Amino acid sequence: MTPYRENWLFAGSAGGGKAAAIAFTLIETAKLNGIDPQAWLTYALGRIAEHKITRIDERMPRRYAAAAE
């Protein structure tokens, strides 16, 4: 294993580890849906402030992929 792949082992704190796990999950979910993670994150995070929390499912990668087709 290359050294850069082990960087996730050093999150700095429990909160940092949790944040990293969330980020990795979002990125891998986007990949599994066949979309570019950076494009989807830019789209979702750019609109999250004006979006209701009860409708967060509308911003998930599978919805983004369906809208892009």
PyMOL Python script that loads the backbone (N, CA, C, O; Angstrom):
from pymol import cmd

cmd.read_pdbstr("""\
ATOM      1  N   MET A   1       0.851  -1.174   0.000  1.00  0.00           N
ATOM      2  CA  MET A   1       0.000   0.000   0.000  1.00  0.00           C
ATOM      3  C   MET A   1       0.899   1.240   0.000  1.00  0.00           C
ATOM      4  O   MET A   1       1.888   1.300   0.731  1.00  0.00           O
ATOM      5  N   THR A   2       0.549   2.209  -0.815  1.00  0.00           N
ATOM      6  CA  THR A   2       1.351   3.425  -0.884  1.00  0.00           C
ATOM      7  C   THR A   2       1.036   4.338   0.291  1.00  0.00           C
ATOM      8  O   THR A   2      -0.072   4.294   0.826  1.00  0.00           O
ATOM      9  N   PRO A   3       1.992   5.163   0.701  1.00  0.00           N
ATOM     10  CA  PRO A   3       1.811   6.011   1.889  1.00  0.00           C
ATOM     11  C   PRO A   3       0.606   6.935   1.820  1.00  0.00           C
ATOM     12  O   PRO A   3      -0.069   7.126   2.831  1.00  0.00           O
ATOM     13  N   TYR A   4       0.311   7.518   0.653  1.00  0.00           N
ATOM     14  CA  TYR A   4      -0.815   8.447   0.581  1.00  0.00           C
ATOM     15  C   TYR A   4      -2.152   7.763   0.819  1.00  0.00           C
ATOM     16  O   TYR A   4      -3.113   8.421   1.218  1.00  0.00           O
ATOM     17  N   ARG A   5      -2.234   6.499   0.589  1.00  0.00           N
ATOM     18  CA  ARG A   5      -3.487   5.783   0.833  1.00  0.00           C
ATOM     19  C   ARG A   5      -3.734   5.548   2.325  1.00  0.00           C
ATOM     20  O   ARG A   5      -4.847   5.199   2.720  1.00  0.00           O
ATOM     21  N   GLU A   6      -2.730   5.733   3.133  1.00  0.00           N
ATOM     22  CA  GLU A   6      -2.870   5.531   4.568  1.00  0.00           C
ATOM     23  C   GLU A   6      -3.175   6.833   5.312  1.00  0.00           C
ATOM     24  O   GLU A   6      -3.344   6.816   6.531  1.00  0.00           O
ATOM     25  N   ASN A   7      -3.248   7.949   4.605  1.00  0.00           N
ATOM     26  CA  ASN A   7      -3.505   9.224   5.257  1.00  0.00           C
ATOM     27  C   ASN A   7      -4.825   9.246   6.013  1.00  0.00           C
ATOM     28  O   ASN A   7      -4.940   9.948   7.017  1.00  0.00           O
ATOM     29  N   TRP A   8      -5.803   8.511   5.569  1.00  0.00           N
ATOM     30  CA  TRP A   8      -7.097   8.507   6.238  1.00  0.00           C
ATOM     31  C   TRP A   8      -7.010   7.950   7.653  1.00  0.00           C
ATOM     32  O   TRP A   8      -7.903   8.177   8.469  1.00  0.00           O
ATOM     33  N   LEU A   9      -5.944   7.227   7.942  1.00  0.00           N
ATOM     34  CA  LEU A   9      -5.773   6.677   9.284  1.00  0.00           C
ATOM     35  C   LEU A   9      -5.500   7.762  10.321  1.00  0.00           C
ATOM     36  O   LEU A   9      -5.649   7.520  11.519  1.00  0.00           O
ATOM     37  N   PHE A  10      -5.106   8.945   9.880  1.00  0.00           N
ATOM     38  CA  PHE A  10      -4.713  10.019  10.784  1.00  0.00           C
ATOM     39  C   PHE A  10      -5.665  11.202  10.640  1.00  0.00           C
ATOM     40  O   PHE A  10      -5.291  12.249  10.111  1.00  0.00           O
ATOM     41  N   ALA A  11      -6.876  11.030  11.105  1.00  0.00           N
ATOM     42  CA  ALA A  11      -7.892  12.069  10.991  1.00  0.00           C
ATOM     43  C   ALA A  11      -7.706  13.165  12.034  1.00  0.00           C
ATOM     44  O   ALA A  11      -8.255  14.255  11.872  1.00  0.00           O
ATOM     45  N   GLY A  12      -6.962  12.913  13.079  1.00  0.00           N
ATOM     46  CA  GLY A  12      -6.679  13.932  14.080  1.00  0.00           C
ATOM     47  C   GLY A  12      -7.558  13.862  15.309  1.00  0.00           C
ATOM     48  O   GLY A  12      -7.107  14.184  16.408  1.00  0.00           O
ATOM     49  N   SER A  13      -8.785  13.453  15.149  1.00  0.00           N
ATOM     50  CA  SER A  13      -9.713  13.364  16.282  1.00  0.00           C
ATOM     51  C   SER A  13     -10.888  12.488  15.881  1.00  0.00           C
ATOM     52  O   SER A  13     -11.025  12.097  14.722  1.00  0.00           O
ATOM     53  N   ALA A  14     -11.727  12.189  16.851  1.00  0.00           N
ATOM     54  CA  ALA A  14     -12.921  11.394  16.553  1.00  0.00           C
ATOM     55  C   ALA A  14     -13.847  12.153  15.605  1.00  0.00           C
ATOM     56  O   ALA A  14     -14.428  11.568  14.690  1.00  0.00           O
ATOM     57  N   GLY A  15     -13.977  13.443  15.829  1.00  0.00           N
ATOM     58  CA  GLY A  15     -14.816  14.264  14.946  1.00  0.00           C
ATOM     59  C   GLY A  15     -14.264  14.326  13.535  1.00  0.00           C
ATOM     60  O   GLY A  15     -15.017  14.291  12.562  1.00  0.00           O
ATOM     61  N   GLY A  16     -12.937  14.418  13.427  1.00  0.00           N
ATOM     62  CA  GLY A  16     -12.302  14.413  12.112  1.00  0.00           C
ATOM     63  C   GLY A  16     -12.494  13.089  11.395  1.00  0.00           C
ATOM     64  O   GLY A  16     -12.703  13.052  10.182  1.00  0.00           O
ATOM     65  N   GLY A  17     -12.421  12.006  12.150  1.00  0.00           N
ATOM     66  CA  GLY A  17     -12.659  10.685  11.569  1.00  0.00           C
ATOM     67  C   GLY A  17     -14.079  10.535  11.073  1.00  0.00           C
ATOM     68  O   GLY A  17     -14.314   9.956  10.012  1.00  0.00           O
ATOM     69  N   LYS A  18     -15.029  11.054  11.835  1.00  0.00           N
ATOM     70  CA  LYS A  18     -16.431  10.990  11.419  1.00  0.00           C
ATOM     71  C   LYS A  18     -16.653  11.815  10.155  1.00  0.00           C
ATOM     72  O   LYS A  18     -17.345  11.373   9.238  1.00  0.00           O
ATOM     73  N   ALA A  19     -16.069  13.012  10.102  1.00  0.00           N
ATOM     74  CA  ALA A  19     -16.201  13.868   8.916  1.00  0.00           C
ATOM     75  C   ALA A  19     -15.578  13.204   7.693  1.00  0.00           C
ATOM     76  O   ALA A  19     -16.134  13.264   6.597  1.00  0.00           O
ATOM     77  N   ALA A  20     -14.417  12.568   7.886  1.00  0.00           N
ATOM     78  CA  ALA A  20     -13.767  11.874   6.779  1.00  0.00           C
ATOM     79  C   ALA A  20     -14.618  10.702   6.293  1.00  0.00           C
ATOM     80  O   ALA A  20     -14.733  10.475   5.089  1.00  0.00           O
ATOM     81  N   ALA A  21     -15.206   9.969   7.216  1.00  0.00           N
ATOM     82  CA  ALA A  21     -16.060   8.836   6.835  1.00  0.00           C
ATOM     83  C   ALA A  21     -17.268   9.305   6.027  1.00  0.00           C
ATOM     84  O   ALA A  21     -17.659   8.653   5.058  1.00  0.00           O
ATOM     85  N   ILE A  22     -17.851  10.418   6.417  1.00  0.00           N
ATOM     86  CA  ILE A  22     -18.991  10.969   5.678  1.00  0.00           C
ATOM     87  C   ILE A  22     -18.559  11.378   4.278  1.00  0.00           C
ATOM     88  O   ILE A  22     -19.237  11.066   3.299  1.00  0.00           O
ATOM     89  N   ALA A  23     -17.433  12.076   4.182  1.00  0.00           N
ATOM     90  CA  ALA A  23     -16.931  12.514   2.877  1.00  0.00           C
ATOM     91  C   ALA A  23     -16.638  11.322   1.974  1.00  0.00           C
ATOM     92  O   ALA A  23     -17.025  11.321   0.806  1.00  0.00           O
ATOM     93  N   PHE A  24     -15.956  10.303   2.505  1.00  0.00           N
ATOM     94  CA  PHE A  24     -15.645   9.123   1.710  1.00  0.00           C
ATOM     95  C   PHE A  24     -16.920   8.417   1.252  1.00  0.00           C
ATOM     96  O   PHE A  24     -16.987   7.932   0.123  1.00  0.00           O
ATOM     97  N   THR A  25     -17.919   8.358   2.111  1.00  0.00           N
ATOM     98  CA  THR A  25     -19.178   7.710   1.758  1.00  0.00           C
ATOM     99  C   THR A  25     -19.871   8.448   0.625  1.00  0.00           C
ATOM    100  O   THR A  25     -20.356   7.820  -0.316  1.00  0.00           O
ATOM    101  N   LEU A  26     -19.923   9.769   0.702  1.00  0.00           N
ATOM    102  CA  LEU A  26     -20.547  10.560  -0.362  1.00  0.00           C
ATOM    103  C   LEU A  26     -19.818  10.393  -1.687  1.00  0.00           C
ATOM    104  O   LEU A  26     -20.451  10.258  -2.733  1.00  0.00           O
ATOM    105  N   ILE A  27     -18.497  10.403  -1.646  1.00  0.00           N
ATOM    106  CA  ILE A  27     -17.711  10.258  -2.872  1.00  0.00           C
ATOM    107  C   ILE A  27     -17.913   8.882  -3.490  1.00  0.00           C
ATOM    108  O   ILE A  27     -18.106   8.775  -4.701  1.00  0.00           O
ATOM    109  N   GLU A  28     -17.872   7.842  -2.692  1.00  0.00           N
ATOM    110  CA  GLU A  28     -18.060   6.488  -3.217  1.00  0.00           C
ATOM    111  C   GLU A  28     -19.485   6.263  -3.711  1.00  0.00           C
ATOM    112  O   GLU A  28     -19.686   5.539  -4.686  1.00  0.00           O
ATOM    113  N   THR A  29     -20.467   6.862  -3.068  1.00  0.00           N
ATOM    114  CA  THR A  29     -21.850   6.752  -3.527  1.00  0.00           C
ATOM    115  C   THR A  29     -22.001   7.383  -4.903  1.00  0.00           C
ATOM    116  O   THR A  29     -22.686   6.838  -5.768  1.00  0.00           O
ATOM    117  N   ALA A  30     -21.367   8.525  -5.104  1.00  0.00           N
ATOM    118  CA  ALA A  30     -21.404   9.162  -6.423  1.00  0.00           C
ATOM    119  C   ALA A  30     -20.762   8.255  -7.472  1.00  0.00           C
ATOM    120  O   ALA A  30     -21.304   8.089  -8.564  1.00  0.00           O
ATOM    121  N   LYS A  31     -19.618   7.672  -7.147  1.00  0.00           N
ATOM    122  CA  LYS A  31     -18.944   6.779  -8.083  1.00  0.00           C
ATOM    123  C   LYS A  31     -19.811   5.577  -8.422  1.00  0.00           C
ATOM    124  O   LYS A  31     -19.879   5.173  -9.583  1.00  0.00           O
ATOM    125  N   LEU A  32     -20.475   5.000  -7.427  1.00  0.00           N
ATOM    126  CA  LEU A  32     -21.339   3.842  -7.663  1.00  0.00           C
ATOM    127  C   LEU A  32     -22.520   4.174  -8.565  1.00  0.00           C
ATOM    128  O   LEU A  32     -23.061   3.299  -9.240  1.00  0.00           O
ATOM    129  N   ASN A  33     -22.919   5.449  -8.571  1.00  0.00           N
ATOM    130  CA  ASN A  33     -24.009   5.890  -9.430  1.00  0.00           C
ATOM    131  C   ASN A  33     -23.515   6.358 -10.797  1.00  0.00           C
ATOM    132  O   ASN A  33     -24.295   6.861 -11.606  1.00  0.00           O
ATOM    133  N   GLY A  34     -22.220   6.193 -11.051  1.00  0.00           N
ATOM    134  CA  GLY A  34     -21.654   6.495 -12.350  1.00  0.00           C
ATOM    135  C   GLY A  34     -21.508   7.980 -12.655  1.00  0.00           C
ATOM    136  O   GLY A  34     -21.515   8.378 -13.820  1.00  0.00           O
ATOM    137  N   ILE A  35     -21.377   8.796 -11.622  1.00  0.00           N
ATOM    138  CA  ILE A  35     -21.220  10.231 -11.859  1.00  0.00           C
ATOM    139  C   ILE A  35     -19.910  10.730 -11.254  1.00  0.00           C
ATOM    140  O   ILE A  35     -19.336  10.099 -10.366  1.00  0.00           O
ATOM    141  N   ASP A  36     -19.458  11.866 -11.751  1.00  0.00           N
ATOM    142  CA  ASP A  36     -18.227  12.478 -11.273  1.00  0.00           C
ATOM    143  C   ASP A  36     -18.469  13.052  -9.876  1.00  0.00           C
ATOM    144  O   ASP A  36     -19.303  13.943  -9.718  1.00  0.00           O
ATOM    145  N   PRO A  37     -17.756  12.558  -8.860  1.00  0.00           N
ATOM    146  CA  PRO A  37     -17.984  13.036  -7.492  1.00  0.00           C
ATOM    147  C   PRO A  37     -17.787  14.538  -7.325  1.00  0.00           C
ATOM    148  O   PRO A  37     -18.539  15.184  -6.595  1.00  0.00           O
ATOM    149  N   GLN A  38     -16.787  15.098  -7.993  1.00  0.00           N
ATOM    150  CA  GLN A  38     -16.542  16.531  -7.853  1.00  0.00           C
ATOM    151  C   GLN A  38     -17.683  17.344  -8.454  1.00  0.00           C
ATOM    152  O   GLN A  38     -18.098  18.343  -7.866  1.00  0.00           O
ATOM    153  N   ALA A  39     -18.191  16.939  -9.600  1.00  0.00           N
ATOM    154  CA  ALA A  39     -19.316  17.644 -10.222  1.00  0.00           C
ATOM    155  C   ALA A  39     -20.552  17.568  -9.336  1.00  0.00           C
ATOM    156  O   ALA A  39     -21.246  18.565  -9.141  1.00  0.00           O
ATOM    157  N   TRP A  40     -20.826  16.376  -8.797  1.00  0.00           N
ATOM    158  CA  TRP A  40     -22.008  16.233  -7.953  1.00  0.00           C
ATOM    159  C   TRP A  40     -21.878  17.027  -6.653  1.00  0.00           C
ATOM    160  O   TRP A  40     -22.828  17.691  -6.238  1.00  0.00           O
ATOM    161  N   LEU A  41     -20.710  16.963  -6.007  1.00  0.00           N
ATOM    162  CA  LEU A  41     -20.514  17.716  -4.771  1.00  0.00           C
ATOM    163  C   LEU A  41     -20.631  19.223  -5.003  1.00  0.00           C
ATOM    164  O   LEU A  41     -21.195  19.937  -4.174  1.00  0.00           O
ATOM    165  N   THR A  42     -20.101  19.705  -6.125  1.00  0.00           N
ATOM    166  CA  THR A  42     -20.240  21.120  -6.465  1.00  0.00           C
ATOM    167  C   THR A  42     -21.704  21.488  -6.620  1.00  0.00           C
ATOM    168  O   THR A  42     -22.146  22.525  -6.126  1.00  0.00           O
ATOM    169  N   TYR A  43     -22.454  20.639  -7.306  1.00  0.00           N
ATOM    170  CA  TYR A  43     -23.893  20.849  -7.505  1.00  0.00           C
ATOM    171  C   TYR A  43     -24.642  20.825  -6.172  1.00  0.00           C
ATOM    172  O   TYR A  43     -25.412  21.738  -5.873  1.00  0.00           O
ATOM    173  N   ALA A  44     -24.419  19.795  -5.386  1.00  0.00           N
ATOM    174  CA  ALA A  44     -25.178  19.616  -4.143  1.00  0.00           C
ATOM    175  C   ALA A  44     -24.826  20.657  -3.086  1.00  0.00           C
ATOM    176  O   ALA A  44     -25.717  21.234  -2.463  1.00  0.00           O
ATOM    177  N   LEU A  45     -23.540  20.898  -2.882  1.00  0.00           N
ATOM    178  CA  LEU A  45     -23.138  21.850  -1.851  1.00  0.00           C
ATOM    179  C   LEU A  45     -23.458  23.293  -2.236  1.00  0.00           C
ATOM    180  O   LEU A  45     -23.654  24.142  -1.366  1.00  0.00           O
ATOM    181  N   GLY A  46     -23.508  23.564  -3.519  1.00  0.00           N
ATOM    182  CA  GLY A  46     -23.862  24.902  -3.976  1.00  0.00           C
ATOM    183  C   GLY A  46     -25.326  25.240  -3.762  1.00  0.00           C
ATOM    184  O   GLY A  46     -25.701  26.413  -3.766  1.00  0.00           O
ATOM    185  N   ARG A  47     -26.153  24.229  -3.577  1.00  0.00           N
ATOM    186  CA  ARG A  47     -27.596  24.452  -3.417  1.00  0.00           C
ATOM    187  C   ARG A  47     -28.142  24.044  -2.052  1.00  0.00           C
ATOM    188  O   ARG A  47     -29.337  24.181  -1.791  1.00  0.00           O
ATOM    189  N   ILE A  48     -27.278  23.549  -1.196  1.00  0.00           N
ATOM    190  CA  ILE A  48     -27.750  22.985   0.063  1.00  0.00           C
ATOM    191  C   ILE A  48     -28.325  24.027   1.023  1.00  0.00           C
ATOM    192  O   ILE A  48     -29.225  23.712   1.802  1.00  0.00           O
ATOM    193  N   ALA A  49     -27.826  25.247   0.981  1.00  0.00           N
ATOM    194  CA  ALA A  49     -28.290  26.283   1.911  1.00  0.00           C
ATOM    195  C   ALA A  49     -29.755  26.637   1.694  1.00  0.00           C
ATOM    196  O   ALA A  49     -30.468  26.937   2.652  1.00  0.00           O
ATOM    197  N   GLU A  50     -30.205  26.607   0.459  1.00  0.00           N
ATOM    198  CA  GLU A  50     -31.591  26.979   0.177  1.00  0.00           C
ATOM    199  C   GLU A  50     -32.537  25.777   0.106  1.00  0.00           C
ATOM    200  O   GLU A  50     -33.711  25.925  -0.233  1.00  0.00           O
ATOM    201  N   HIS A  51     -32.023  24.596   0.427  1.00  0.00           N
ATOM    202  CA  HIS A  51     -32.822  23.376   0.293  1.00  0.00           C
ATOM    203  C   HIS A  51     -33.334  22.919   1.657  1.00  0.00           C
ATOM    204  O   HIS A  51     -32.594  22.937   2.641  1.00  0.00           O
ATOM    205  N   LYS A  52     -34.584  22.514   1.711  1.00  0.00           N
ATOM    206  CA  LYS A  52     -35.172  22.041   2.971  1.00  0.00           C
ATOM    207  C   LYS A  52     -34.593  20.681   3.352  1.00  0.00           C
ATOM    208  O   LYS A  52     -34.414  19.812   2.498  1.00  0.00           O
ATOM    209  N   ILE A  53     -34.305  20.507   4.624  1.00  0.00           N
ATOM    210  CA  ILE A  53     -33.723  19.265   5.123  1.00  0.00           C
ATOM    211  C   ILE A  53     -34.664  18.072   4.927  1.00  0.00           C
ATOM    212  O   ILE A  53     -34.207  16.938   4.784  1.00  0.00           O
ATOM    213  N   THR A  54     -35.946  18.322   4.920  1.00  0.00           N
ATOM    214  CA  THR A  54     -36.907  17.235   4.738  1.00  0.00           C
ATOM    215  C   THR A  54     -36.924  16.720   3.299  1.00  0.00           C
ATOM    216  O   THR A  54     -37.509  15.673   3.025  1.00  0.00           O
ATOM    217  N   ARG A  55     -36.292  17.443   2.384  1.00  0.00           N
ATOM    218  CA  ARG A  55     -36.241  17.034   0.979  1.00  0.00           C
ATOM    219  C   ARG A  55     -34.810  16.754   0.533  1.00  0.00           C
ATOM    220  O   ARG A  55     -34.495  16.883  -0.650  1.00  0.00           O
ATOM    221  N   ILE A  56     -33.944  16.374   1.463  1.00  0.00           N
ATOM    222  CA  ILE A  56     -32.530  16.163   1.158  1.00  0.00           C
ATOM    223  C   ILE A  56     -32.322  15.026   0.159  1.00  0.00           C
ATOM    224  O   ILE A  56     -31.310  15.006  -0.542  1.00  0.00           O
ATOM    225  N   ASP A  57     -33.244  14.095   0.082  1.00  0.00           N
ATOM    226  CA  ASP A  57     -33.144  12.979  -0.859  1.00  0.00           C
ATOM    227  C   ASP A  57     -33.051  13.479  -2.305  1.00  0.00           C
ATOM    228  O   ASP A  57     -32.482  12.802  -3.160  1.00  0.00           O
ATOM    229  N   GLU A  58     -33.603  14.650  -2.574  1.00  0.00           N
ATOM    230  CA  GLU A  58     -33.561  15.208  -3.932  1.00  0.00           C
ATOM    231  C   GLU A  58     -32.149  15.590  -4.361  1.00  0.00           C
ATOM    232  O   GLU A  58     -31.898  15.769  -5.553  1.00  0.00           O
ATOM    233  N   ARG A  59     -31.240  15.715  -3.430  1.00  0.00           N
ATOM    234  CA  ARG A  59     -29.862  16.119  -3.747  1.00  0.00           C
ATOM    235  C   ARG A  59     -28.888  14.945  -3.764  1.00  0.00           C
ATOM    236  O   ARG A  59     -27.683  15.148  -3.909  1.00  0.00           O
ATOM    237  N   MET A  60     -29.386  13.735  -3.619  1.00  0.00           N
ATOM    238  CA  MET A  60     -28.519  12.566  -3.576  1.00  0.00           C
ATOM    239  C   MET A  60     -28.019  12.200  -4.979  1.00  0.00           C
ATOM    240  O   MET A  60     -28.650  12.563  -5.972  1.00  0.00           O
ATOM    241  N   PRO A  61     -26.892  11.485  -5.067  1.00  0.00           N
ATOM    242  CA  PRO A  61     -26.297  11.176  -6.377  1.00  0.00           C
ATOM    243  C   PRO A  61     -27.225  10.458  -7.347  1.00  0.00           C
ATOM    244  O   PRO A  61     -27.162  10.723  -8.548  1.00  0.00           O
ATOM    245  N   ARG A  62     -28.070   9.571  -6.879  1.00  0.00           N
ATOM    246  CA  ARG A  62     -28.934   8.848  -7.825  1.00  0.00           C
ATOM    247  C   ARG A  62     -29.914   9.792  -8.506  1.00  0.00           C
ATOM    248  O   ARG A  62     -30.244   9.595  -9.676  1.00  0.00           O
ATOM    249  N   ARG A  63     -30.383  10.810  -7.801  1.00  0.00           N
ATOM    250  CA  ARG A  63     -31.276  11.804  -8.403  1.00  0.00           C
ATOM    251  C   ARG A  63     -30.514  12.687  -9.389  1.00  0.00           C
ATOM    252  O   ARG A  63     -31.035  13.043 -10.446  1.00  0.00           O
ATOM    253  N   TYR A  64     -29.289  13.032  -9.040  1.00  0.00           N
ATOM    254  CA  TYR A  64     -28.440  13.833  -9.918  1.00  0.00           C
ATOM    255  C   TYR A  64     -28.169  13.076 -11.218  1.00  0.00           C
ATOM    256  O   TYR A  64     -28.222  13.658 -12.301  1.00  0.00           O
ATOM    257  N   ALA A  65     -27.883  11.789 -11.109  1.00  0.00           N
ATOM    258  CA  ALA A  65     -27.611  10.961 -12.284  1.00  0.00           C
ATOM    259  C   ALA A  65     -28.847  10.858 -13.161  1.00  0.00           C
ATOM    260  O   ALA A  65     -28.742  10.923 -14.386  1.00  0.00           O
ATOM    261  N   ALA A  66     -30.010  10.698 -12.558  1.00  0.00           N
ATOM    262  CA  ALA A  66     -31.252  10.600 -13.325  1.00  0.00           C
ATOM    263  C   ALA A  66     -31.558  11.907 -14.053  1.00  0.00           C
ATOM    264  O   ALA A  66     -32.028  11.888 -15.190  1.00  0.00           O
ATOM    265  N   ALA A  67     -31.296  13.035 -13.407  1.00  0.00           N
ATOM    266  CA  ALA A  67     -31.560  14.334 -14.029  1.00  0.00           C
ATOM    267  C   ALA A  67     -30.576  14.629 -15.149  1.00  0.00           C
ATOM    268  O   ALA A  67     -30.909  15.360 -16.082  1.00  0.00           O
ATOM    269  N   ALA A  68     -29.368  14.076 -15.075  1.00  0.00           N
ATOM    270  CA  ALA A  68     -28.351  14.322 -16.084  1.00  0.00           C
ATOM    271  C   ALA A  68     -28.611  13.524 -17.373  1.00  0.00           C
ATOM    272  O   ALA A  68     -28.062  13.855 -18.424  1.00  0.00           O
ATOM    273  N   GLU A  69     -29.428  12.498 -17.298  1.00  0.00           N
ATOM    274  CA  GLU A  69     -29.707  11.662 -18.480  1.00  0.00           C
ATOM    275  C   GLU A  69     -30.648  12.329 -19.435  1.00  0.00           C
ATOM    276  O   GLU A  69     -30.980  11.758 -20.473  1.00  0.00           O
TER     277      GLU A  69
END
""", "prot")
cmd.dss("prot")
cmd.show_as("cartoon", "prot")
cmd.util.cbc("prot")
cmd.orient("prot")
